[in-house]
Amino acid sequence: MDLKQLEYFVRVAELGSFTRASIALDIAQPALSRQIRLLEVELRQNLLTRNGRGALPTEAGKLLLKHGRGILHQVEVAREELGAARGALAGRVSIGLPPSLSKLITVPLTRAFRQQLPLAQLTLTEGFSVLMHEGLRVGNLDMAVLYNSERSPELDITTLHTEELVLISPRTSLKAGAAKKGRAGKRQPISLAEVAELPLILPSRPNAFRILIESEMITIGRKPQITLEVDGLNAILSLVKEGMGHAVLPSYTLSNVDDPAPFLLRSIHSPRIMSELMLARSSRRASTDTQKMAVEVVKSVVVEAIKPYA
């Protein structure tokens, strides 16, 4: 199997179009189509379904796409290690970030990366824990920032920060004048039993926050009153803002909104809901010097970014 053919196939499958892929790869479309066809002949499988709207991977194509991404990533790692042998910290580093943290650290992380690893290429991917676990497994991600990840032989995990989840409510539930414009309002702490009585907007399982909240409520013999299941941070905050319910998230998630004034924060007690923020890497693949340096960059940037919210 030719690596160039594999790269061509992955790009077509990802972009869903021979036309777009030919532009991205800077190759004539007939030549691109010919290389994909040669790959299909070699593998004795139809890898793409071609139609008037583009090209979609077949079941065999989806399987090759999953393996192909990992193979191409490992080729990049090999090139990086060869470059490191010449004394240069270069190559690609792919990092997965959770939506609740992405907006807060994307800019400072990119800035720090360029300062400390100017010859390396940074790829940031936003996603929930399940998708990032899969990315680590197949080799699409070098490392990922996760919440409450289970320890396993497949992952090398470092705890970055232990944080408290808070109740995020619409400002309308606060008496007039209690919150100032430009800042999220605050009220007296609320017990977890009282939170269980509120209509909550939570992500669907197996989201890490959802599992943690349910587990803590079980310890006091309660369960959450879920009014909506929403798998999107911005959507959750928008619904809270409109008075559709309450959310239970880290306080720094409000960094994702331009104006935190419409929101009210309350700490939760009896018990508090404590969440671990972790950095995970695959223990089955050796880290390059560039990746090891990137780990230190991520650690410092994440801790510094969330410090004001602690």
Buried (B, 14 or more C-beta within 10 A) or exposed (E): EEEEBBBBBBBBBBBBBBEBBBEEBEBEBEEBBEBBBEBBEEBEBBBBEBEEEBBBBBEBBEEBBBEBBBBBBEEBBEEBBEBBEEEBBBBBBBBBBBBBBBBBBBEBBEEBBEEBBEEBBBEBBBBBBEBBBEBBBBBBBBBBBBBBBEEEEEBBBEEBBEBBBBBBBBBEBBEEEEBEEEEBBBBEBBEBEBBBEBEBBBBEEEBBBBBBBBEBBEEEEBEBBBBBBBEEBEEBBBBBBEBBBBBBBBBBBBBBBEEBBBBBBBBBBEEEBEBBBBBBBBBEBEBBBBBEBBBEBBBBBBEEBBEEBE
